[in-house]
Amino acid sequence: MTLVSAPPGFGKTTLIQDWIAGIDRRAAWLTLDEGDNDPGRFIRYLIAALSQADERLGRALPDLAPAAPLKSC
């Protein structure tokens, strides 16, 4: 896991996109903001991100939080 934290406009997205493009692995991307300070929402978003890297993960992970709509970024 890699955590990148910086103010808006400092190139976080560009840095991570370039890094992911240079590795020969699947990657999951999870962007968080202040509104995501809820454990249930965090788990749902984490599972959704991991499912993008490997769809088997989404099927294998239990439903750890009540269902609620995910907001699209």
N, C-alpha and C positions, 0 to 999 in steps of 0.2 A: 504494500500500500504506500502511496506517495501522497502527501498533503502539500498543496500549493496554496499559499495565502498571501495576498497583496491587495492593495486598493484597486478600484476599477481603472482600467486603462494602462496597466503595467505589463501587459503581454502574457498573462497566465495561460489563456487559451492557445495562443500561438506557440508558446513554449511546449505545452503538453501535446498539442497536435503534431509538432515536429518530432518530439521524442517518441510518440507512439508510432509514427510513420517509419522510424529508424530501427524498431525492434521487430523481431520475428515471433511475436506472441499476440494472443488476443488480449484486448484491454477493455475494461469497464470504466465508464466516466460518470461521476456523480458530482453535481454541482449543488452546493448548499448555500442557503442564505439565512438570515435571521428568522424567517417564517418557518424554517424546518427544524426548529428546536423542540420537536415533539418525538418521543421515542417510536411511537407507532408509525408516524409518517416517515421517519428516517429508515426504519426497517423496510417498509414498502418500497421506498425509493432505492434503497440498496439492492433489494432483490430484483427490482426492475432493471437497474444498471447491470448487475451481474448476469441477468438473463440476456442482455444484449451481447455480452462476451461469449456466453455459452447457454443456449436455451435449456439445456438439461438442468442447469442450476435452478432456474425458476420453477421447474417441475419438481425438483428434489427437495427444495427448501419448504418447510412447513409454513402455513399461514400464521405468522407470528403476531399479527395485529389485525384489528377489525377492518373490514373492507371500507374504503373511502376513495373517492375519485382522486387520481393523481393530477396535479396541475402540470400543464405542458409548458416548457420553457422555450 
